[in-house]
Amino acid sequence: MELFWGIVLLAIGSAACAVDVVRLSRSNPGRRIPLFGRLPKLPRLWFLPRLVMVFAVIGGLQLLGRAADLTFLLTAVLLGVVLLVPALGVAALHNRRIGMRDARRSARQGRESLP
């Protein structure tokens, strides 16, 4: 039973991480999301998804470690996968949309300046 609840808590933590990045991208629609650092505009109650994420991931890893007898290294790798994959995926999609929008805008401005 600990294995099941550990996986459920890791899924909840992973979803909370993705929700956090989606909220950041929506509150900064015209800016790129940096990999490190903070954006100038944070959404209201920005800490709630992060709080859920931290407690769910720590609890899930604790339960998985107890149920499956995981080593510290495997737990650290699992933590990285659970948190980084959704966050980097959503941030990369947002940054790509911003980059494509800027490229289209500069191409349009270049055509308008031609004689």
C-alpha positions as CSV (number, residue, x, y, z in Angstrom):
1,M,0.0,0.0,0.0
2,E,2.9,2.4,0.6
3,L,4.1,1.9,-2.9
4,F,0.7,2.9,-4.3
5,W,0.4,6.0,-2.2
6,G,4.0,6.9,-2.9
7,I,3.3,6.9,-6.6
8,V,0.1,8.9,-6.1
9,L,1.9,11.5,-4.1
10,L,4.7,11.8,-6.7
11,A,2.1,12.3,-9.4
12,I,0.4,15.0,-7.4
13,G,3.8,16.7,-6.8
14,S,4.6,16.5,-10.5
15,A,1.2,18.0,-11.5
16,A,1.7,20.8,-8.9
17,C,5.1,21.6,-10.5
18,A,3.5,21.8,-13.9
19,V,0.7,24.0,-12.6
20,D,3.3,26.3,-11.1
21,V,5.1,26.8,-14.4
22,V,1.8,27.2,-16.3
23,R,0.7,29.9,-13.8
24,L,4.1,31.7,-14.2
25,S,3.9,31.6,-18.0
26,R,0.3,33.0,-18.0
27,S,1.3,35.8,-15.7
28,N,4.2,36.7,-18.0
29,P,2.8,36.2,-21.5
30,G,5.4,38.2,-23.4
31,R,8.5,37.2,-21.4
32,R,10.7,34.1,-21.5
33,I,10.8,31.9,-18.4
34,P,14.4,31.8,-17.2
35,L,15.8,28.5,-16.2
36,F,17.3,30.1,-13.0
37,G,16.1,33.2,-11.3
38,R,12.7,34.8,-10.9
39,L,10.4,36.6,-13.2
40,P,9.4,40.2,-12.3
41,K,5.7,39.4,-12.1
42,L,4.5,36.5,-9.9
43,P,0.9,35.4,-9.9
44,R,-1.3,35.7,-6.8
45,L,-0.7,33.0,-4.2
46,W,2.3,31.8,-6.1
47,F,3.6,29.8,-3.2
48,L,0.6,27.4,-3.0
49,P,1.5,25.0,-5.9
50,R,5.1,25.0,-4.7
51,L,4.0,24.1,-1.2
52,V,1.9,21.3,-2.4
53,M,4.7,20.1,-4.7
54,V,7.3,20.0,-1.9
55,F,5.1,18.2,0.6
56,A,3.8,15.7,-2.0
57,V,7.2,14.9,-3.4
58,I,8.9,14.5,-0.1
59,G,6.1,12.3,1.2
60,G,6.0,10.3,-2.0
61,L,9.7,9.7,-2.0
62,Q,9.6,8.8,1.7
63,L,6.9,6.2,1.1
64,L,8.6,4.8,-2.1
65,G,11.9,4.6,-0.3
66,R,10.3,2.6,2.6
67,A,8.2,0.3,0.3
68,A,10.7,-0.4,-2.4
69,D,13.9,0.0,-0.4
70,L,15.4,2.6,-2.8
71,T,18.9,3.9,-2.4
72,F,19.7,7.6,-1.9
73,L,21.0,7.9,-5.5
74,L,18.0,6.4,-7.1
75,T,15.7,8.6,-4.9
76,A,17.6,11.7,-6.1
77,V,17.3,10.7,-9.7
78,L,13.6,10.0,-9.2
79,L,13.2,13.4,-7.6
80,G,14.9,15.1,-10.5
81,V,12.7,13.3,-13.0
82,V,9.5,14.1,-11.1
83,L,10.2,17.8,-10.8
84,L,12.3,18.7,-13.8
85,V,10.5,16.9,-16.6
86,P,7.1,18.7,-16.3
87,A,8.7,22.1,-15.4
88,L,11.2,22.1,-18.2
89,G,8.6,20.8,-20.7
90,V,6.1,23.6,-20.0
91,A,8.8,26.2,-19.8
92,A,10.3,25.1,-23.1
93,L,6.9,25.2,-24.8
94,H,6.3,28.7,-23.5
95,N,9.7,30.0,-24.5
96,R,9.4,28.4,-28.0
97,R,6.1,30.2,-28.5
98,I,7.6,33.5,-27.4
99,G,10.6,32.9,-29.8
100,M,8.4,32.0,-32.7
101,R,6.2,35.1,-32.0
102,D,9.3,37.3,-32.0
103,A,10.7,35.7,-35.1
104,R,7.4,36.3,-37.0
105,R,7.3,39.9,-35.7
106,S,10.8,40.6,-36.9
107,A,10.2,39.0,-40.3
108,R,7.1,41.1,-40.7
109,Q,8.9,44.3,-39.8
110,G,11.7,43.3,-42.2
111,R,9.2,42.9,-45.1
112,E,7.6,46.3,-44.3
113,S,10.9,48.1,-44.4
114,L,11.8,46.8,-47.9
115,P,11.3,49.3,-50.7
